[in-house]
Amino acid sequence: MAERSTAAVDVADNSGEQPLTAAAGKATTDGAAADKKVSTHKDTQRAGHESPARDAQPPELHSGHKLARRYRLEECVTRLEGFSSWRAVDEKLRRAVGVHLLPADHPRARPVLAAARSAALLGDPRFVQVLDAVEENDLVYVVHEWLPDATELTPVLASGPMEPHEAYQLVSQVSQAMAAAHREGLAHLRLNPGSVLRTGTGQYRIRGLAVMAALRGITSEHPQRTDTEAIGALLYAALTQRWPYENDAHGLSGLPKGLGLIAPDQVRAGVHRGLSELAMRALVNDGATASRQEQPCTTPEELSKAVAAMPRIRPPEPDFATPPAYPRAQTSPRGGGPLQPLPVAPPPPLQSRTGRALKWSVSALLIAALGLGSWQLADTLLEDGQPDKPRTQSSSDDASRRADGKPVRIEDVKDFDPLGDGEEKAGGFHAVRFSHDGNPATFWSTNNYNNADFGGLKSGVGIIVDLGKKQRVGEVKVTFLNEVSVQLMTAKDSSSMPTNLSGFEKVAETKATREVSLKPKKPVETRYVLIWLTKLTQTEDGEYRGRISEIQVTS
């Protein structure tokens, strides 16, 4: 079901709405405030113009059909009034993709094509990427990413309210993504639990940017406000498992009729107070909230800043494994009284001849070990009491110069791309700072490439780790989210951070691994350590990139 959900466009009648020719007011709000001003194709129909949407016939397509001699259709996921959505295979790149299809004479074919091409230019990894948008042979088709490891937010919310940390991550990631989209002039207008996906790594991806609205003919006079309220509704649902309007939608119950919009912490006990107020600030845009009179958030940018201003909500502590309970009294299958607990027999004592011999042997070994330790301690004390006595170097002296395994504090990290444009994802959603923040759910990612050798553009990229001062490095542990070949390099001169590869020397390397422990043949002293990626592997979305989750340095 997770695979199916990542491909289907949210046009199915899953929340009591009309299909493609539905009124956009209903399509936009899902039971929200009805004062949004939106124009749809149905408005034209009401004005006396016949809607051509129902006259458009779906193309004759079937499993095995190829588009552009490249995209082979595998399974039809959605089919509505001339529109169809498919799971397909890109035979050129040998990866799964999703394909949306419309007849070229469909009344919304042109807006969908224009919206898809605009969304494709964004290139933000927080959105499900549009890979192709083509008009060919009386068809308009849009090809997008297929995420087999992603799950719609709809079943996630159906399973129960989110923990505060998860809800915090949801509103933080989605608001930041939509703020970036609006800076490029793109709106979604159709954000709901069906258009937000959660990946296996805990990241949130948004699908259907601009395209979903084009498919439904949705427009808005205030697109930023519309998207902000939608994010507020997602947060509200995550905290309460209720849709923040009177109508049921997306598998969630609405609020009691006639009660109006009430804060999440009044709907369910134990809701995080700060997140509750944040949801109200996003939803109540005609005035400040009643609790603290904070200013409302009317744009995704304002909402993302409000999230960033909150104290960070950390993930819950992991539960420790509880020991198995003592066997409880069992009820008689015939309805009698409870049976007694099964006795736990103690281990048999060592009373045999073999057991007695074993006990004497262990005792003798312990006595010998204690005597040897006492003799070595006395010898050491006597030797230290004799001044100027030369001591011979032993293996223990060599061990003292080896790595002692103490953690080394990382002062800073910097992306390193001396063979490219000089920058490799320094900021943004997967910024370099996430490579050592102690949270395995966040990570630094390289750019996307079309093969394992960085598209033939360069021999590698990496991260420079600044230890703050010159000190001993005995081991560097790196956790990747996919297998990557990597080298460990150290700066030849610690007085300044090197700007090219010639300033480093290789001290260790490994091939194709996820968790790697890089150890120099002998401990080295340096301030700057370079983690240099030399070969990538294909990720679950079909792209080649390296993703570092955590870096740890020990002396």
Stockholm file with secondary structure:
# STOCKHOLM 1.0

chainA/1-555         MAERSTAAVDVADNSGEQPLTAAAGKATTDGAAADKKVSTHKDTQRAGHESPARDAQPPELHSGHKLARRYRLEECVTRLEGFSSWRAVDEKLRRAVGVHLLPADHPRARPVLAAARSAALLGDPRFVQVLDAVEENDLVYVVHEWLPDATELTPVLASGPMEPHEAYQLVSQVSQAMAAAHREGLAHLRLNPGSVLRTGTGQYRIRGLAVMAALRGITSEHPQRTDTEAIGALLYAALTQRWPYENDAHGLSGLPKGLGLIAPDQVRAGVHRGLSELAMRALVNDGATASRQEQPCTTPEELSKAVAAMPRIRPPEPDFATPPAYPRAQTSPRGGGPLQPLPVAPPPPLQSRTGRALKWSVSALLIAALGLGSWQLADTLLEDGQPDKPRTQSSSDDASRRADGKPVRIEDVKDFDPLGDGEEKAGGFHAVRFSHDGNPATFWSTNNYNNADFGGLKSGVGIIVDLGKKQRVGEVKVTFLNEVSVQLMTAKDSSSMPTNLSGFEKVAETKATREVSLKPKKPVETRYVLIWLTKLTQTEDGEYRGRISEIQVTS
#=GR chainA/1-555 SS CHHHHHHSCTTSSCSSCCCTTSCHHHHHHSSSCTTCCCCCHHHHHHTTCCCTTTTCCCCCCCTTCEETTTEEEEEEEEEETTEEEEEEEETTTTEEEEEEEEETTSTTHHHHHHHHHHHHHHCCTTBCCEEEEEEETTEEEEEEECCTTCEEHHHHHHTCCCCHHHHHHHHHHHHHHHHHHHHTTCCCSCCSTTSEEECTTSCEEECCTTHHHHHHTCCCSCHHHHHHHHHHHHHHHHHHSEESSSSCBTTBEECCTTSCCCCHHHHSTTCCHHHHHHHHHHHCTTSCCTTTCCCCCCSHHHHHHHHHHSCCCCCCCCCCCCCCCCCCCCBCTTSCSBCCCCCCCCCCCCCSHHHHHHHHHHHHHHHHHHHHHHHHHHHHHHHHTSTTCCCCCCHHHHHHTSCCCCEECCCEEEEECTTTTSCSSCSSTTCGGGGGSSCTTCCEECCCBSSTTGGGSCSCEEEEEEEEEEEEECEEEEEEEEEEEEEEEEESCTTSCCSSGGGEEEEEEEEEEEEEEECCSSCEEEEEEEEEEEECEECTTSCEECEEEEEEEEC
#=GC SS_cons         CHHHHHHSCTTSSCSSCCCTTSCHHHHHHSSSCTTCCCCCHHHHHHTTCCCTTTTCCCCCCCTTCEETTTEEEEEEEEEETTEEEEEEEETTTTEEEEEEEEETTSTTHHHHHHHHHHHHHHCCTTBCCEEEEEEETTEEEEEEECCTTCEEHHHHHHTCCCCHHHHHHHHHHHHHHHHHHHHTTCCCSCCSTTSEEECTTSCEEECCTTHHHHHHTCCCSCHHHHHHHHHHHHHHHHHHSEESSSSCBTTBEECCTTSCCCCHHHHSTTCCHHHHHHHHHHHCTTSCCTTTCCCCCCSHHHHHHHHHHSCCCCCCCCCCCCCCCCCCCCBCTTSCSBCCCCCCCCCCCCCSHHHHHHHHHHHHHHHHHHHHHHHHHHHHHHHHTSTTCCCCCCHHHHHHTSCCCCEECCCEEEEECTTTTSCSSCSSTTCGGGGGSSCTTCCEECCCBSSTTGGGSCSCEEEEEEEEEEEEECEEEEEEEEEEEEEEEEESCTTSCCSSGGGEEEEEEEEEEEEEEECCSSCEEEEEEEEEEEECEECTTSCEECEEEEEEEEC
//
